[in-house]
């Protein structure tokens, strides 16, 4: 039983299992990690009991079942040929036909598990087999076969086979925590023929006992690699292969169709598919998928794109099927579905073609290009002198297509595509509304001048009454002539939008504007026509002044609004501007990196696998891999990393970043829309167009807003008509009985108030309150390496009350490092340089993570890449290694220099992590005696490196002082490694997964923000508590399996906490999805795009606090914008409706339009203040 941490776990299992039907007695051992259960086989079985313990949250694996005979059975067995208990246990394998899915598997397992005498059942759908362990005294193969047949399946009885059990040791690289250990043990134990599995995290190895007639060591090794780990068999396994190969009959081992074939494929029928893969969170996931799939029979190549969430797989369809490929990815824990086989690899290019004269030219181009490899579809238009071509990006590209067209005698060049940057920074919209404003202003200014002049003349008692014809004054004629162009030209954008909205049975701000201006314009024309038809002696009151001035202010407001919106998406525009326009394509001399030709081409013409030259100071055109040269790259605008990142051969580079100080050659790996820059832009665009929950409320409110405003406007008109006819003295301040017609005045005044209500109402302010703040907030985040996937996580993050951290790779660096070096002898016997040189050289032959850490540390401290010579290397898994080291003389300094260097190291050079103050010295000097030799003598060193048991096996004594120092490190989660040279125990190195520098500050910052901080890890409790003490976390959940992390998150949520889960994404995807806000830590551009809501491009924990703080500030601004928009309408509409008319305050329609335009601009400006 794995997962028990204390006596409470023991009692939980014992109490729960004691009440299980059929259990007679149970005894659980915490030290042995096992449970011994006595049970009645007629009621239950071992498999059911193990499952019951699993259901409690522990990992239970059935070790063995031993018969305890009843008195009746003993009496019956007297005189029989039964020799021992083992002979009463049998294992049999049936061939089962008719299974089609996992439901069939479970129905068979369920039917057999309930049968008396059945101990264990394993049913395999791919192999069409069922392996059953049973007791001969209680059942028989015939009865078991009958049970399977009763379930509706066809079964074939096998012949008996050998039960010889063998063992093998497999080294496993890539395990980071106990979760990895449990994953391997759980999955490998399910393989047919595997008897037991024991995996050691410290020793990075697995010991397996198996039946060679059912499974081979190579199959077990491949199964471990299928989980994403590197596995290597120790020792010669030919005998096992021979045993498996000699098996015959129904018991013969059934090799999977996915087994590797040594012989060359006779049929090379290669196809390409694209897979959509969910759950990838970092480069480790990408590498695991590529490595695992590449090893499958029939798979030719694999290319996985993290941000694109897809994989391109080339495979031989005669060797492997698409379903098997999808199955392999799914089996690794990722969501996977098959995309269209070629659709996702297609691209479309538009090309300008010159020289075409007739339809025969069109036919020539189309018929010629469709025959070329990779061209999937052609469409050439003579009228526009252009062509559109669909092609396979793997086979061809725009450059090849252009060359093919030129080869036919025509001119060809890439068509000018609309700039994405123009769309992002609203360039086109700004130009459109600026033109609309200027047109309206040209005619609106004279209207305003005429209006003002007549007002002044009227107040001076000199208002002219110049009549052009009876019923039509000069004033109305001029207003009509100036208003009409504005109504048609200036208002056309509003008319088009309003028409489309009404056509789709919706309403918006443009509907209100066009209602107000059209009603005013039509009403004015109608009253003038009526007056002229009646030959009236005076011209009626009109509203020709309303449309020009209203449209002037609205066009001005829209212009300013789009200018401000352009500022909100400034971060996205900056990202788009990073894309260089050109790239330098080079041709290399075969077999070398010598450049034979250089050509400057458009970056749109770059194709995958092109070799590009990037000079110092130039932008890297596309994503690629360095194949020659070294340099530094400025990735600040993409990753937020302020310091330049070194690049050498084999390193990946990001398109759009700046190459600083060295010329490099890169091979293009992702081009066009597949580049990191394009994917980040897509992420930010999707975030900025998504809706926060409060925005959905605003949209719902806006949907009812316009109809309600129209009803209010109509009601206002009717109310003022009633008021005017009831008591005109209420509007006496604007009524002149000597000059104004009473009926005309009442209707005109009510009309003015109604139009003013339409003009002042502004759903735009409500609609802009949230998205503008979201755009600015996500833009600020993107500039600082924080990608927020939409408005919902941005809004939810401000409610977070508990932040849960994963340990490995999140709070820590995720890889072991040397944190302390100690000498047990005087430097005269063995100094620090000799210790590092010898230990580093010895471990240089090891692939163990701890050995790699020691070698890396030694190279760093000795400032060298070349160590000594190691011979006679032998490693004992679980203990250590022994070897002979030579050739380290060049790494050692002269005695006086060495002493100086040693003194320097003892005070500065070694990193010490005293968590509780228990470790405070660099060197532990042992009492010297005559048995310790000077390790510096001679040129060869016999070396022992390992744990205390390894030293004792080789005759080296671990003193109490040494033991004390080791225990001090082991108590805080470090791994203490002893080093012996020439039969003397001379030193120790402590290795641990070190805490990130900013971890403590980040945790402290989150606490100051009022958040509870929790550590959730699958690592052991001792290590988890040590890390928690270092960073300042009080609440720790340790030894938690990935599946159980979800339960811990749910438990916190049940207590009322709004949770944010921070993880590196390797084993944290379920918890990231369960948390209210999932925050994925990435390194460089390896960011999570599926499981998390917020992605931190940099691996900087301070960005967690920054993301939550950004959310809080942004949401506050959204609420402020929303409150302002509601308040504006709540005050503005009554004001426009004439509520204050009795006080002599009456608003004109143009004043209302100015206020309306100002409200939208004010909301956008408020959002822009987030940048301050």
Secondary structure, 3 states (H helix, E strand, C coil): CECCCCHHHHHHHHHHHHCCCCEEEEEEECCCCEEEEEECCCCCCHHHHHHHHHHCCCECCCCCCCCCCCHHHHHHHCCCCCCCHHHHEEEEEEEEECCCCHHHHHHHHHHHHCCCCEEEEEEECCCCEEEEEEECCCCCHHHHHHHHHHCCCEEECCCCCCCCEEEEEEEEECCCCHHHHHHHHHHHCCCCCEEEEEEECCCCEEEEEEECCCCCHHHHHHHHHHCCCEEEECCCCHHHHHHHHHCCCCCCCCCCCCCCCCCCCCCCCEEEEEEEEECCCCHHHHHHHHHHHHCCCCEEEEEEECCCCEEEEEEECCCCCHHHHHHHHHHCCCEEEECCCCHHHEEEEEEEEECCCCHHHHHHHHHHHCCCCCEEEEEEECCCCEEEEEEECCCCCHHHHHHHHHHCCCEEEECCCCCHHHHHCCHHHHHHHHHHHHHHHHHHHHHHHHHHHHHHHHHCCCCCCCEEECCEEHHHHHHHHHHHHHHHHHCHHHHHHHHHHHHCCCCCHHHHHHHHHHHHHHHHHHHHHHHHHCCCCCCCCCCHHHHHHHHHHHHHHHHHHHHHHHHHCHHHHHHHHCCCCEEEEEEECCCCCCEEEEEEEEHHHCCCCCEEEECCCCECCCEEEEEECCEEEECHHHHCCCCCEEECCCCEECCCCEECCCCEEEEEEECHHHCHHHHHHHHHHHHHHCCCHHHHHHHHHHHHHHHHHHHHHHHHHHHHHHHHHHCHHHHHHHCCCCCCCHHHHHHHHHHHHHHHHHHHCCHHHHHHHHHHHHHHHHHHHHHCCEEECCHHHHHHHHHCCEEEECHHHHHEEEEEEEEEEEECCCCCCCCHHHHHHHHHHHHCCCCCHHHHHHHHHHHHHHCCCCCCEEEEEEEECCCEEEEEEECCHHHCCCHHHHHHHHHHHHHHHCCCCCCCCCCCCCCCCCCCCCCCCCCCCCCEEEEEEECHHHHHHCCCCCCHHHHHHHHHHHHCCCEEEEEEECCEEEEEEEEEEEECCCHHHHHHHHHHCCCEEEEECCCCHHHHHHHHHHHCCCEEECCCCHHHHHHHHHHHHHCCCCEEEEECCCCCHHHHHHCCEEEEECECCECCCCCCCEEECCCCCHHHHHHHHHHHHHHHHHHHHHHHHHHHHHHHHHHHCCCCHHHCCCCCHHHHHHHHHHHHHHHHHHHHHHHC
